[in-house]
Amino acid sequence: MEYLTLNHYLLTGAILFALGVIGFATRRNLIVMFLCTEMMFQGVAVTLVAFSKYHGNLDGQSFVIFVLTIAAAEAALALGLVVYLFRRKQTLDAEAWSAMKG
């Protein structure tokens, strides 16, 4: 019987983070960019919990609570901003917001 090791968890966290970075860099839809940011947060959270379990202390797990709290606050602000931006230009394409008016 094979057990999960630290490497399995670190690989999972790295894959989540990498997929989030790739998605954020390649997509122009604001909602998809927001979801990719959340996926990066989850990859970091998996890594923090894995290191916490590996070292036998609760520091990483308690830090994940703070990361998730910040992610929730970021989600509320980002969704409010996305709704506001959609009402202004009727699109969620990030390219529409790249040019600033003076």
Gaussian input, Z-matrix of N, CA and C with variables (Angstrom, degrees):
# hf/3-21g

backbone

0 1
 N
 C     1     B1
 C     2     B2     1     A1
 N     3     B3     2     A2     1     D1
 C     4     B4     3     A3     2     D2
 C     5     B5     4     A4     3     D3
 N     6     B6     5     A5     4     D4
 C     7     B7     6     A6     5     D5
 C     8     B8     7     A7     6     D6
 N     9     B9     8     A8     7     D7
 C    10    B10     9     A9     8     D8
 C    11    B11    10    A10     9     D9
 N    12    B12    11    A11    10    D10
 C    13    B13    12    A12    11    D11
 C    14    B14    13    A13    12    D12
 N    15    B15    14    A14    13    D13
 C    16    B16    15    A15    14    D14
 C    17    B17    16    A16    15    D15
 N    18    B18    17    A17    16    D16
 C    19    B19    18    A18    17    D17
 C    20    B20    19    A19    18    D18
 N    21    B21    20    A20    19    D19
 C    22    B22    21    A21    20    D20
 C    23    B23    22    A22    21    D21
 N    24    B24    23    A23    22    D22
 C    25    B25    24    A24    23    D23
 C    26    B26    25    A25    24    D24
 N    27    B27    26    A26    25    D25
 C    28    B28    27    A27    26    D26
 C    29    B29    28    A28    27    D27
 N    30    B30    29    A29    28    D28
 C    31    B31    30    A30    29    D29
 C    32    B32    31    A31    30    D30
 N    33    B33    32    A32    31    D31
 C    34    B34    33    A33    32    D32
 C    35    B35    34    A34    33    D33
 N    36    B36    35    A35    34    D34
 C    37    B37    36    A36    35    D35
 C    38    B38    37    A37    36    D36
 N    39    B39    38    A38    37    D37
 C    40    B40    39    A39    38    D38
 C    41    B41    40    A40    39    D39
 N    42    B42    41    A41    40    D40
 C    43    B43    42    A42    41    D41
 C    44    B44    43    A43    42    D42
 N    45    B45    44    A44    43    D43
 C    46    B46    45    A45    44    D44
 C    47    B47    46    A46    45    D45
 N    48    B48    47    A47    46    D46
 C    49    B49    48    A48    47    D47
 C    50    B50    49    A49    48    D48
 N    51    B51    50    A50    49    D49
 C    52    B52    51    A51    50    D50
 C    53    B53    52    A52    51    D51
 N    54    B54    53    A53    52    D52
 C    55    B55    54    A54    53    D53
 C    56    B56    55    A55    54    D54
 N    57    B57    56    A56    55    D55
 C    58    B58    57    A57    56    D56
 C    59    B59    58    A58    57    D57
 N    60    B60    59    A59    58    D58
 C    61    B61    60    A60    59    D59
 C    62    B62    61    A61    60    D60
 N    63    B63    62    A62    61    D61
 C    64    B64    63    A63    62    D62
 C    65    B65    64    A64    63    D63
 N    66    B66    65    A65    64    D64
 C    67    B67    66    A66    65    D65
 C    68    B68    67    A67    66    D66
 N    69    B69    68    A68    67    D67
 C    70    B70    69    A69    68    D68
 C    71    B71    70    A70    69    D69
 N    72    B72    71    A71    70    D70
 C    73    B73    72    A72    71    D71
 C    74    B74    73    A73    72    D72
 N    75    B75    74    A74    73    D73
 C    76    B76    75    A75    74    D74
 C    77    B77    76    A76    75    D75
 N    78    B78    77    A77    76    D76
 C    79    B79    78    A78    77    D77
 C    80    B80    79    A79    78    D78
 N    81    B81    80    A80    79    D79
 C    82    B82    81    A81    80    D80
 C    83    B83    82    A82    81    D81
 N    84    B84    83    A83    82    D82
 C    85    B85    84    A84    83    D83
 C    86    B86    85    A85    84    D84
 N    87    B87    86    A86    85    D85
 C    88    B88    87    A87    86    D86
 C    89    B89    88    A88    87    D87
 N    90    B90    89    A89    88    D88
 C    91    B91    90    A90    89    D89
 C    92    B92    91    A91    90    D90
 N    93    B93    92    A92    91    D91
 C    94    B94    93    A93    92    D92
 C    95    B95    94    A94    93    D93
 N    96    B96    95    A95    94    D94
 C    97    B97    96    A96    95    D95
 C    98    B98    97    A97    96    D96
 N    99    B99    98    A98    97    D97
 C   100   B100    99    A99    98    D98
 C   101   B101   100   A100    99    D99
 N   102   B102   101   A101   100   D100
 C   103   B103   102   A102   101   D101
 C   104   B104   103   A103   102   D102
 N   105   B105   104   A104   103   D103
 C   106   B106   105   A105   104   D104
 C   107   B107   106   A106   105   D105
 N   108   B108   107   A107   106   D106
 C   109   B109   108   A108   107   D107
 C   110   B110   109   A109   108   D108
 N   111   B111   110   A110   109   D109
 C   112   B112   111   A111   110   D110
 C   113   B113   112   A112   111   D111
 N   114   B114   113   A113   112   D112
 C   115   B115   114   A114   113   D113
 C   116   B116   115   A115   114   D114
 N   117   B117   116   A116   115   D115
 C   118   B118   117   A117   116   D116
 C   119   B119   118   A118   117   D117
 N   120   B120   119   A119   118   D118
 C   121   B121   120   A120   119   D119
 C   122   B122   121   A121   120   D120
 N   123   B123   122   A122   121   D121
 C   124   B124   123   A123   122   D122
 C   125   B125   124   A124   123   D123
 N   126   B126   125   A125   124   D124
 C   127   B127   126   A126   125   D125
 C   128   B128   127   A127   126   D126
 N   129   B129   128   A128   127   D127
 C   130   B130   129   A129   128   D128
 C   131   B131   130   A130   129   D129
 N   132   B132   131   A131   130   D130
 C   133   B133   132   A132   131   D131
 C   134   B134   133   A133   132   D132
 N   135   B135   134   A134   133   D133
 C   136   B136   135   A135   134   D134
 C   137   B137   136   A136   135   D135
 N   138   B138   137   A137   136   D136
 C   139   B139   138   A138   137   D137
 C   140   B140   139   A139   138   D138
 N   141   B141   140   A140   139   D139
 C   142   B142   141   A141   140   D140
 C   143   B143   142   A142   141   D141
 N   144   B144   143   A143   142   D142
 C   145   B145   144   A144   143   D143
 C   146   B146   145   A145   144   D144
 N   147   B147   146   A146   145   D145
 C   148   B148   147   A147   146   D146
 C   149   B149   148   A148   147   D147
 N   150   B150   149   A149   148   D148
 C   151   B151   150   A150   149   D149
 C   152   B152   151   A151   150   D150
 N   153   B153   152   A152   151   D151
 C   154   B154   153   A153   152   D152
 C   155   B155   154   A154   153   D153
 N   156   B156   155   A155   154   D154
 C   157   B157   156   A156   155   D155
 C   158   B158   157   A157   156   D156
 N   159   B159   158   A158   157   D157
 C   160   B160   159   A159   158   D158
 C   161   B161   160   A160   159   D159
 N   162   B162   161   A161   160   D160
 C   163   B163   162   A162   161   D161
 C   164   B164   163   A163   162   D162
 N   165   B165   164   A164   163   D163
 C   166   B166   165   A165   164   D164
 C   167   B167   166   A166   165   D165
 N   168   B168   167   A167   166   D166
 C   169   B169   168   A168   167   D167
 C   170   B170   169   A169   168   D168
 N   171   B171   170   A170   169   D169
 C   172   B172   171   A171   170   D170
 C   173   B173   172   A172   171   D171
 N   174   B174   173   A173   172   D172
 C   175   B175   174   A174   173   D173
 C   176   B176   175   A175   174   D174
 N   177   B177   176   A176   175   D175
 C   178   B178   177   A177   176   D176
 C   179   B179   178   A178   177   D177
 N   180   B180   179   A179   178   D178
 C   181   B181   180   A180   179   D179
 C   182   B182   181   A181   180   D180
 N   183   B183   182   A182   181   D181
 C   184   B184   183   A183   182   D182
 C   185   B185   184   A184   183   D183
 N   186   B186   185   A185   184   D184
 C   187   B187   186   A186   185   D185
 C   188   B188   187   A187   186   D186
 N   189   B189   188   A188   187   D187
 C   190   B190   189   A189   188   D188
 C   191   B191   190   A190   189   D189
 N   192   B192   191   A191   190   D190
 C   193   B193   192   A192   191   D191
 C   194   B194   193   A193   192   D192
 N   195   B195   194   A194   193   D193
 C   196   B196   195   A195   194   D194
 C   197   B197   196   A196   195   D195
 N   198   B198   197   A197   196   D196
 C   199   B199   198   A198   197   D197
 C   200   B200   199   A199   198   D198
 N   201   B201   200   A200   199   D199
 C   202   B202   201   A201   200   D200
 C   203   B203   202   A202   201   D201
 N   204   B204   203   A203   202   D202
 C   205   B205   204   A204   203   D203
 C   206   B206   205   A205   204   D204
 N   207   B207   206   A206   205   D205
 C   208   B208   207   A207   206   D206
 C   209   B209   208   A208   207   D207
 N   210   B210   209   A209   208   D208
 C   211   B211   210   A210   209   D209
 C   212   B212   211   A211   210   D210
 N   213   B213   212   A212   211   D211
 C   214   B214   213   A213   212   D212
 C   215   B215   214   A214   213   D213
 N   216   B216   215   A215   214   D214
 C   217   B217   216   A216   215   D215
 C   218   B218   217   A217   216   D216
 N   219   B219   218   A218   217   D217
 C   220   B220   219   A219   218   D218
 C   221   B221   220   A220   219   D219
 N   222   B222   221   A221   220   D220
 C   223   B223   222   A222   221   D221
 C   224   B224   223   A223   222   D222
 N   225   B225   224   A224   223   D223
 C   226   B226   225   A225   224   D224
 C   227   B227   226   A226   225   D225
 N   228   B228   227   A227   226   D226
 C   229   B229   228   A228   227   D227
 C   230   B230   229   A229   228   D228
 N   231   B231   230   A230   229   D229
 C   232   B232   231   A231   230   D230
 C   233   B233   232   A232   231   D231
 N   234   B234   233   A233   232   D232
 C   235   B235   234   A234   233   D233
 C   236   B236   235   A235   234   D234
 N   237   B237   236   A236   235   D235
 C   238   B238   237   A237   236   D236
 C   239   B239   238   A238   237   D237
 N   240   B240   239   A239   238   D238
 C   241   B241   240   A240   239   D239
 C   242   B242   241   A241   240   D240
 N   243   B243   242   A242   241   D241
 C   244   B244   243   A243   242   D242
 C   245   B245   244   A244   243   D243
 N   246   B246   245   A245   244   D244
 C   247   B247   246   A246   245   D245
 C   248   B248   247   A247   246   D246
 N   249   B249   248   A248   247   D247
 C   250   B250   249   A249   248   D248
 C   251   B251   250   A250   249   D249
 N   252   B252   251   A251   250   D250
 C   253   B253   252   A252   251   D251
 C   254   B254   253   A253   252   D252
 N   255   B255   254   A254   253   D253
 C   256   B256   255   A255   254   D254
 C   257   B257   256   A256   255   D255
 N   258   B258   257   A257   256   D256
 C   259   B259   258   A258   257   D257
 C   260   B260   259   A259   258   D258
 N   261   B261   260   A260   259   D259
 C   262   B262   261   A261   260   D260
 C   263   B263   262   A262   261   D261
 N   264   B264   263   A263   262   D262
 C   265   B265   264   A264   263   D263
 C   266   B266   265   A265   264   D264
 N   267   B267   266   A266   265   D265
 C   268   B268   267   A267   266   D266
 C   269   B269   268   A268   267   D267
 N   270   B270   269   A269   268   D268
 C   271   B271   270   A270   269   D269
 C   272   B272   271   A271   270   D270
 N   273   B273   272   A272   271   D271
 C   274   B274   273   A273   272   D272
 C   275   B275   274   A274   273   D273
 N   276   B276   275   A275   274   D274
 C   277   B277   276   A276   275   D275
 C   278   B278   277   A277   276   D276
 N   279   B279   278   A278   277   D277
 C   280   B280   279   A279   278   D278
 C   281   B281   280   A280   279   D279
 N   282   B282   281   A281   280   D280
 C   283   B283   282   A282   281   D281
 C   284   B284   283   A283   282   D282
 N   285   B285   284   A284   283   D283
 C   286   B286   285   A285   284   D284
 C   287   B287   286   A286   285   D285
 N   288   B288   287   A287   286   D286
 C   289   B289   288   A288   287   D287
 C   290   B290   289   A289   288   D288
 N   291   B291   290   A290   289   D289
 C   292   B292   291   A291   290   D290
 C   293   B293   292   A292   291   D291
 N   294   B294   293   A293   292   D292
 C   295   B295   294   A294   293   D293
 C   296   B296   295   A295   294   D294
 N   297   B297   296   A296   295   D295
 C   298   B298   297   A297   296   D296
 C   299   B299   298   A298   297   D297
 N   300   B300   299   A299   298   D298
 C   301   B301   300   A300   299   D299
 C   302   B302   301   A301   300   D300
 N   303   B303   302   A302   301   D301
 C   304   B304   303   A303   302   D302
 C   305   B305   304   A304   303   D303

   B1=1.4458
   B2=1.5225
   B3=1.3137
   B4=1.4501
   B5=1.5225
   B6=1.3283
   B7=1.4530
   B8=1.5264
   B9=1.3054
   B10=1.4558
   B11=1.5251
   B12=1.2949
   B13=1.4602
   B14=1.5216
   B15=1.3234
   B16=1.4570
   B17=1.5254
   B18=1.3250
   B19=1.4657
   B20=1.5251
   B21=1.3197
   B22=1.4600
   B23=1.5308
   B24=1.3095
   B25=1.4627
   B26=1.5351
   B27=1.3223
   B28=1.4573
   B29=1.5227
   B30=1.3239
   B31=1.4578
   B32=1.5294
   B33=1.3291
   B34=1.4652
   B35=1.5241
   B36=1.3235
   B37=1.4616
   B38=1.5174
   B39=1.3274
   B40=1.4647
   B41=1.5241
   B42=1.3246
   B43=1.4675
   B44=1.5195
   B45=1.3340
   B46=1.4663
   B47=1.5268
   B48=1.3214
   B49=1.4651
   B50=1.5220
   B51=1.3292
   B52=1.4646
   B53=1.5251
   B54=1.3253
   B55=1.4628
   B56=1.5202
   B57=1.3286
   B58=1.4583
   B59=1.5167
   B60=1.3296
   B61=1.4646
   B62=1.5199
   B63=1.3330
   B64=1.4666
   B65=1.5283
   B66=1.3219
   B67=1.4598
   B68=1.5113
   B69=1.3148
   B70=1.4646
   B71=1.5210
   B72=1.3301
   B73=1.4609
   B74=1.5232
   B75=1.3201
   B76=1.4671
   B77=1.5139
   B78=1.2930
   B79=1.4649
   B80=1.5094
   B81=1.3189
   B82=1.4540
   B83=1.5166
   B84=1.3079
   B85=1.4581
   B86=1.5291
   B87=1.3287
   B88=1.4612
   B89=1.5268
   B90=1.3307
   B91=1.4674
   B92=1.5216
   B93=1.3312
   B94=1.4630
   B95=1.5281
   B96=1.3248
   B97=1.4632
   B98=1.5277
   B99=1.3068
   B100=1.4612
   B101=1.5362
   B102=1.3259
   B103=1.4666
   B104=1.5225
   B105=1.3171
   B106=1.4645
   B107=1.5272
   B108=1.3176
   B109=1.4647
   B110=1.5245
   B111=1.3169
   B112=1.4680
   B113=1.5285
   B114=1.3392
   B115=1.4561
   B116=1.5310
   B117=1.3381
   B118=1.4627
   B119=1.5255
   B120=1.3405
   B121=1.4709
   B122=1.5240
   B123=1.3208
   B124=1.4610
   B125=1.5256
   B126=1.3267
   B127=1.4608
   B128=1.5166
   B129=1.3270
   B130=1.4652
   B131=1.5300
   B132=1.3233
   B133=1.4733
   B134=1.5268
   B135=1.3288
   B136=1.4692
   B137=1.5265
   B138=1.3158
   B139=1.4607
   B140=1.5258
   B141=1.3272
   B142=1.4666
   B143=1.5257
   B144=1.3243
   B145=1.4689
   B146=1.5196
   B147=1.3303
   B148=1.4649
   B149=1.5272
   B150=1.3295
   B151=1.4622
   B152=1.5230
   B153=1.3177
   B154=1.4556
   B155=1.5259
   B156=1.3136
   B157=1.4702
   B158=1.5242
   B159=1.3227
   B160=1.4626
   B161=1.5225
   B162=1.3355
   B163=1.4585
   B164=1.5255
   B165=1.3184
   B166=1.4535
   B167=1.5168
   B168=1.3210
   B169=1.4630
   B170=1.5234
   B171=1.3130
   B172=1.4590
   B173=1.5206
   B174=1.3226
   B175=1.4659
   B176=1.5235
   B177=1.3235
   B178=1.4631
   B179=1.5122
   B180=1.3324
   B181=1.4626
   B182=1.5174
   B183=1.3203
   B184=1.4653
   B185=1.5279
   B186=1.3219
   B187=1.4591
   B188=1.5240
   B189=1.3302
   B190=1.4666
   B191=1.5227
   B192=1.3255
   B193=1.4672
   B194=1.5259
   B195=1.3342
   B196=1.4555
   B197=1.5231
   B198=1.3293
   B199=1.4675
   B200=1.5249
   B201=1.3269
   B202=1.4617
   B203=1.5221
   B204=1.3227
   B205=1.4601
   B206=1.5209
   B207=1.3179
   B208=1.4625
   B209=1.5190
   B210=1.3318
   B211=1.4714
   B212=1.5268
   B213=1.3192
   B214=1.4651
   B215=1.5317
   B216=1.3276
   B217=1.4671
   B218=1.5237
   B219=1.3193
   B220=1.4630
   B221=1.5259
   B222=1.3153
   B223=1.4730
   B224=1.5212
   B225=1.3087
   B226=1.4649
   B227=1.5264
   B228=1.3237
   B229=1.4661
   B230=1.5192
   B231=1.3141
   B232=1.4678
   B233=1.5249
   B234=1.3203
   B235=1.4595
   B236=1.5317
   B237=1.3153
   B238=1.4634
   B239=1.5160
   B240=1.3255
   B241=1.4587
   B242=1.5262
   B243=1.3253
   B244=1.4617
   B245=1.5295
   B246=1.3159
   B247=1.4663
   B248=1.5252
   B249=1.3259
   B250=1.4616
   B251=1.5301
   B252=1.3300
   B253=1.4615
   B254=1.5219
   B255=1.3233
   B256=1.4515
   B257=1.5276
   B258=1.3093
   B259=1.4685
   B260=1.5255
   B261=1.3261
   B262=1.4668
   B263=1.5242
   B264=1.3609
   B265=1.4612
   B266=1.5192
   B267=1.2984
   B268=1.4722
   B269=1.5288
   B270=1.3116
   B271=1.4631
   B272=1.5176
   B273=1.3293
   B274=1.4603
   B275=1.5229
   B276=1.3252
   B277=1.4490
   B278=1.5278
   B279=1.3258
   B280=1.4603
   B281=1.5202
   B282=1.3273
   B283=1.4653
   B284=1.5286
   B285=1.3215
   B286=1.4674
   B287=1.5258
   B288=1.3226
   B289=1.4608
   B290=1.5201
   B291=1.3353
   B292=1.4550
   B293=1.5404
   B294=1.3166
   B295=1.4641
   B296=1.5169
   B297=1.3130
   B298=1.4539
   B299=1.5275
   B300=1.3093
   B301=1.4677
   B302=1.5173
   B303=1.3333
   B304=1.4615
   B305=1.4829
   A1=108.94
   A2=115.82
   A3=121.06
   A4=110.29
   A5=115.91
   A6=121.16
   A7=110.34
   A8=115.40
   A9=119.77
   A10=109.51
   A11=115.85
   A12=120.81
   A13=109.43
   A14=114.54
   A15=120.41
   A16=110.53
   A17=116.77
   A18=120.14
   A19=112.11
   A20=118.07
   A21=120.83
   A22=110.70
   A23=115.72
   A24=119.79
   A25=111.65
   A26=116.84
   A27=120.11
   A28=111.08
   A29=117.03
   A30=120.30
   A31=110.93
   A32=116.33
   A33=120.05
   A34=111.06
   A35=117.32
   A36=120.87
   A37=112.19
   A38=116.85
   A39=120.32
   A40=111.29
   A41=117.10
   A42=120.48
   A43=110.63
   A44=116.92
   A45=119.87
   A46=111.25
   A47=115.70
   A48=119.57
   A49=110.92
   A50=117.36
   A51=120.94
   A52=111.77
   A53=116.98
   A54=119.56
   A55=111.42
   A56=116.71
   A57=120.40
   A58=112.32
   A59=116.79
   A60=120.37
   A61=110.60
   A62=116.50
   A63=120.40
   A64=110.13
   A65=116.67
   A66=120.16
   A67=112.83
   A68=116.68
   A69=120.19
   A70=111.22
   A71=116.61
   A72=120.52
   A73=113.01
   A74=117.82
   A75=119.60
   A76=114.03
   A77=119.07
   A78=121.21
   A79=110.88
   A80=116.96
   A81=122.07
   A82=112.21
   A83=118.64
   A84=122.22
   A85=108.10
   A86=117.15
   A87=120.47
   A88=112.79
   A89=117.62
   A90=120.09
   A91=110.19
   A92=117.75
   A93=121.12
   A94=110.00
   A95=116.95
   A96=119.91
   A97=110.77
   A98=116.48
   A99=121.52
   A100=110.87
   A101=117.29
   A102=120.87
   A103=111.64
   A104=117.39
   A105=120.53
   A106=111.10
   A107=116.71
   A108=120.08
   A109=110.57
   A110=116.19
   A111=119.98
   A112=111.06
   A113=117.31
   A114=120.10
   A115=111.05
   A116=116.73
   A117=119.73
   A118=110.44
   A119=117.24
   A120=120.43
   A121=110.93
   A122=117.49
   A123=121.02
   A124=111.73
   A125=117.00
   A126=120.14
   A127=112.01
   A128=115.91
   A129=120.41
   A130=110.30
   A131=117.04
   A132=120.56
   A133=110.89
   A134=117.75
   A135=120.92
   A136=110.06
   A137=116.55
   A138=120.92
   A139=111.32
   A140=116.84
   A141=120.02
   A142=111.99
   A143=117.14
   A144=120.00
   A145=110.25
   A146=117.64
   A147=120.82
   A148=111.21
   A149=116.67
   A150=118.86
   A151=111.42
   A152=117.26
   A153=120.64
   A154=111.27
   A155=116.65
   A156=121.14
   A157=110.53
   A158=116.57
   A159=120.77
   A160=111.59
   A161=116.94
   A162=120.43
   A163=113.19
   A164=118.23
   A165=121.46
   A166=115.34
   A167=118.51
   A168=120.01
   A169=109.23
   A170=115.84
   A171=120.72
   A172=113.46
   A173=117.97
   A174=119.99
   A175=111.73
   A176=117.29
   A177=120.56
   A178=112.37
   A179=116.47
   A180=119.89
   A181=111.53
   A182=117.11
   A183=118.76
   A184=110.60
   A185=117.17
   A186=120.05
   A187=111.01
   A188=117.40
   A189=121.38
   A190=110.44
   A191=117.27
   A192=120.22
   A193=109.96
   A194=117.44
   A195=120.75
   A196=111.59
   A197=117.33
   A198=121.00
   A199=110.17
   A200=117.27
   A201=120.69
   A202=112.05
   A203=117.14
   A204=120.80
   A205=110.73
   A206=116.24
   A207=120.02
   A208=110.59
   A209=117.60
   A210=121.07
   A211=110.88
   A212=117.00
   A213=120.05
   A214=110.83
   A215=116.76
   A216=119.78
   A217=110.51
   A218=116.22
   A219=120.59
   A220=110.66
   A221=116.88
   A222=120.38
   A223=110.75
   A224=116.98
   A225=119.90
   A226=111.15
   A227=116.69
   A228=119.73
   A229=111.74
   A230=117.56
   A231=120.58
   A232=111.33
   A233=117.28
   A234=118.78
   A235=111.54
   A236=116.83
   A237=119.65
   A238=111.62
   A239=116.56
   A240=120.79
   A241=111.65
   A242=117.66
   A243=121.46
   A244=110.50
   A245=117.27
   A246=120.64
   A247=109.97
   A248=117.10
   A249=121.06
   A250=111.42
   A251=116.23
   A252=119.94
   A253=111.58
   A254=117.81
   A255=120.50
   A256=110.85
   A257=116.76
   A258=119.76
   A259=111.86
   A260=117.95
   A261=120.81
   A262=112.79
   A263=118.44
   A264=120.63
   A265=114.53
   A266=118.63
   A267=123.54
   A268=112.73
   A269=117.58
   A270=121.77
   A271=109.02
   A272=115.13
   A273=120.54
   A274=111.41
   A275=117.25
   A276=122.08
   A277=109.22
   A278=116.63
   A279=120.70
   A280=112.15
   A281=117.94
   A282=121.18
   A283=111.44
   A284=117.45
   A285=120.52
   A286=111.17
   A287=117.43
   A288=121.04
   A289=112.67
   A290=117.76
   A291=119.20
   A292=112.34
   A293=117.91
   A294=120.52
   A295=109.71
   A296=116.38
   A297=121.72
   A298=109.36
   A299=115.93
   A300=120.23
   A301=108.71
   A302=115.47
   A303=119.94
   A304=113.62
   D1=129.51
   D2=-177.77
   D3=-98.00
   D4=133.58
   D5=179.47
   D6=-100.33
   D7=155.72
   D8=176.02
   D9=-76.83
   D10=131.83
   D11=-179.96
   D12=-106.83
   D13=178.27
   D14=178.59
   D15=-59.97
   D16=-36.81
   D17=-178.74
   D18=-61.61
   D19=-35.60
   D20=178.75
   D21=-63.09
   D22=-44.74
   D23=-179.66
   D24=-68.52
   D25=-40.25
   D26=178.64
   D27=-65.80
   D28=-38.04
   D29=177.15
   D30=-65.37
   D31=-41.22
   D32=177.58
   D33=-62.69
   D34=-45.19
   D35=177.65
   D36=-62.95
   D37=-40.42
   D38=179.72
   D39=-67.18
   D40=-39.11
   D41=178.17
   D42=-64.99
   D43=-44.12
   D44=177.38
   D45=-59.99
   D46=-45.40
   D47=-178.98
   D48=-65.06
   D49=-43.75
   D50=-179.13
   D51=-64.70
   D52=-41.72
   D53=176.80
   D54=-63.25
   D55=-37.08
   D56=176.63
   D57=-64.99
   D58=-42.09
   D59=179.07
   D60=-65.88
   D61=-44.24
   D62=179.71
   D63=-62.70
   D64=-45.08
   D65=178.89
   D66=-63.36
   D67=-40.17
   D68=179.72
   D69=-66.76
   D70=-38.24
   D71=-177.08
   D72=-76.73
   D73=-27.67
   D74=-173.52
   D75=-99.82
   D76=-23.82
   D77=-177.23
   D78=-95.52
   D79=149.43
   D80=-179.72
   D81=-113.31
   D82=-3.11
   D83=178.22
   D84=-78.39
   D85=129.38
   D86=-175.86
   D87=-63.14
   D88=-35.94
   D89=179.63
   D90=-67.04
   D91=-43.21
   D92=179.47
   D93=-65.51
   D94=-39.17
   D95=177.08
   D96=-62.56
   D97=-40.39
   D98=177.17
   D99=-62.87
   D100=-44.68
   D101=179.31
   D102=-65.08
   D103=-35.97
   D104=177.62
   D105=-67.20
   D106=-35.15
   D107=175.16
   D108=-63.52
   D109=-41.36
   D110=177.49
   D111=-64.71
   D112=-36.19
   D113=177.84
   D114=-65.36
   D115=-35.89
   D116=176.12
   D117=-65.14
   D118=-40.90
   D119=176.26
   D120=-59.04
   D121=-42.28
   D122=-178.58
   D123=-67.69
   D124=-35.82
   D125=175.62
   D126=-62.55
   D127=-40.82
   D128=177.10
   D129=-67.13
   D130=-39.29
   D131=-179.74
   D132=-63.91
   D133=-42.20
   D134=177.81
   D135=-60.96
   D136=-42.24
   D137=-179.77
   D138=-65.46
   D139=-42.87
   D140=179.35
   D141=-63.42
   D142=-42.33
   D143=178.98
   D144=-66.85
   D145=-38.05
   D146=179.46
   D147=-63.34
   D148=-45.92
   D149=178.16
   D150=-66.11
   D151=-36.68
   D152=177.73
   D153=-62.06
   D154=-44.39
   D155=178.56
   D156=-66.62
   D157=-40.24
   D158=-177.74
   D159=-65.14
   D160=-39.92
   D161=-178.38
   D162=-88.40
   D163=-5.99
   D164=174.50
   D165=75.29
   D166=23.61
   D167=175.50
   D168=-127.62
   D169=170.33
   D170=-176.03
   D171=-101.68
   D172=9.56
   D173=-177.20
   D174=-62.48
   D175=-46.54
   D176=-179.21
   D177=-65.23
   D178=-38.60
   D179=-179.62
   D180=-69.06
   D181=-37.25
   D182=177.00
   D183=-70.93
   D184=-32.36
   D185=176.94
   D186=-67.76
   D187=-32.18
   D188=177.18
   D189=-63.17
   D190=-35.75
   D191=177.12
   D192=-59.16
   D193=-42.57
   D194=178.11
   D195=-67.77
   D196=-39.51
   D197=178.48
   D198=-62.53
   D199=-43.49
   D200=179.12
   D201=-67.01
   D202=-34.53
   D203=176.81
   D204=-65.58
   D205=-44.01
   D206=177.49
   D207=-65.87
   D208=-37.56
   D209=177.90
   D210=-63.65
   D211=-37.94
   D212=178.69
   D213=-67.40
   D214=-41.53
   D215=177.46
   D216=-65.49
   D217=-40.42
   D218=177.78
   D219=-63.98
   D220=-37.39
   D221=179.02
   D222=-63.95
   D223=-43.37
   D224=179.87
   D225=-63.77
   D226=-45.44
   D227=179.49
   D228=-67.33
   D229=-42.02
   D230=-177.82
   D231=-66.36
   D232=-41.68
   D233=179.32
   D234=-66.55
   D235=-37.62
   D236=175.00
   D237=-63.33
   D238=-41.41
   D239=177.97
   D240=-66.11
   D241=-40.26
   D242=178.86
   D243=-62.86
   D244=-42.51
   D245=178.32
   D246=-63.05
   D247=-43.46
   D248=178.64
   D249=-61.81
   D250=-45.54
   D251=-179.41
   D252=-65.97
   D253=-37.25
   D254=178.67
   D255=-65.44
   D256=-38.21
   D257=178.84
   D258=-68.24
   D259=-28.28
   D260=-179.74
   D261=-75.99
   D262=-44.78
   D263=-174.08
   D264=-120.59
   D265=0.09
   D266=178.93
   D267=58.94
   D268=29.71
   D269=176.00
   D270=-148.26
   D271=153.16
   D272=175.77
   D273=-109.41
   D274=13.89
   D275=179.15
   D276=-76.54
   D277=125.94
   D278=-177.98
   D279=-66.83
   D280=-26.05
   D281=179.10
   D282=-63.87
   D283=-28.92
   D284=179.67
   D285=-67.12
   D286=-20.40
   D287=-178.25
   D288=-105.48
   D289=4.94
   D290=-176.52
   D291=-74.99
   D292=-28.57
   D293=178.42
   D294=-91.58
   D295=124.10
   D296=-179.17
   D297=-94.18
   D298=140.78
   D299=175.41
   D300=-88.13
   D301=143.05
   D302=-179.01
   D303=-96.32

